Amino acid sequence: MPIDATLPYDDQNIFAKILRDEIPSSRVYEDEWAVAFHDIAPHAPTHILVIPRGAYVSWDDFSARAGEAEIVGFVRAVGHVAREAGAVEPGYRLLANIGADAGQEVPHLHVHILAGKPLGPMLAR
């Protein structure tokens, strides 16, 4: 169910619970800024989620409130995970849904790394 990305952060969301190790995940990367793990319902052969450790609802929230080191650390983590997954060649897609119209389902910023097959057009026509 899509969420309203303008609401305050809900620390009971599934990704907050994954960060606290209350829910298991198949982690592929973690550092002081981010955690990455395989999506439990993949839409491509490679489907990895990268989430910041900080409490941010969306990209808008993150870009407005995170410090420079956190932003740089998160963006570098996304790139590192894509490289380690072997997704740079032949290519991959980054996807971050923000708000109801985009279909955001978890009120914690997350970036999808999708790869491993031709992904087709960016949007359904």
N, C-alpha and C positions, 0 to 999 in steps of 0.2 A: 504494500500500500504506500503510495507516494507521501512524502512528508513535506511540511512547511519549513523550509530552510531558514526562515527568519525567526523561528522560535528559539528560546535559550537551549543550551546544550543539555541533553538528557544523559546522565552518567549511568543509566541502566540499559543503554543501547547495546546491541550484540558486540560491536567492536570495542566498546569500553570494557565489556566483560572479557573479551579476548585479551586485551592489553593487561588486565588484572589476572590472567590465567584462570579465570572462572569457567571459561569455555575453551576446550582444546581447539587448536588450529594446526594446519600443516605448514609451519613456518619455513620460509626459504631464506629470510634475511631479517636481521634486526640490528639496530644501533641506537645511539642516544636520541635520535630524532624520529625514527620510523620503524615500523614492523611490516613485513610482507609475508603473505601466505597464499596458498592456492584457494581459489573460489570453490565452495562446496557444490555449486551448480554451474559448471563451466559452460561458456558460450563459444569457446574455441579450444583447440588442443592445448594451447598455453593460455591460462586465464589466472593471473595473479593479481591480488589486491594489495595495494600499498597504502598504509594509513599512518598519519602522524601520531606520535605519542601524546601530543597535546589535545586538549578538549576543544575541537573546532567542529562546528556543524557542517560547514561547506567550504568550498574554495573561496567564496566571498568573505566568510568569517575569518578564514585563515589569512588571506591576503591583507585584511584590515587589522588583525590583532596580533599575529605572530611576529616575533622579532626576526631581524635579518638572518641571524645564525640558524634559526629554526627553519626559515624558508629555504635558505641555501641547503641545509642538511637534508630536508625532505626532498627537494628537487634532485639533488645528487643521489639520494637513495633510490628514487624512481629510475634514474638512468642506470645505476649500478645493477639493479634487479633485472632490468631489460637486457643488459649486456650479459649478465650471468646466465640468463635463461636462453641465450643464443638467439634472441629475437631481432637483433639489429639487422642482420642479413638473413632472410630476404625482406624483413620489415615487420612492423607491429603498429598497433593502434593504442593510444592512450585515451581513456574516457573517464570523465568526472561528471556525474549527473548532479545538478544543483537545483533543488526544489521540485515541486509537484509536476510542472510541465515537462521537465526532463526525466521524470521517473525516479528521482532519488528515493530510496527505500530505507536507508539507514542514516540517522541524523549524526553521522560522524564523517568528516571528509575522508574520502577514499578515491584512489585512482586505480582504474582497471588497466592492466597490461594484457592485451589480447594479441595472440600471434599463433603461428603454426599452420595457417592455411590462408588462401585468399579470402579477405574479409568482405569483399563487395563494397557497394556504395556506403558512404558514411551514414546516410539517413534513408529510411524507407521512403519510397516515392509514392 
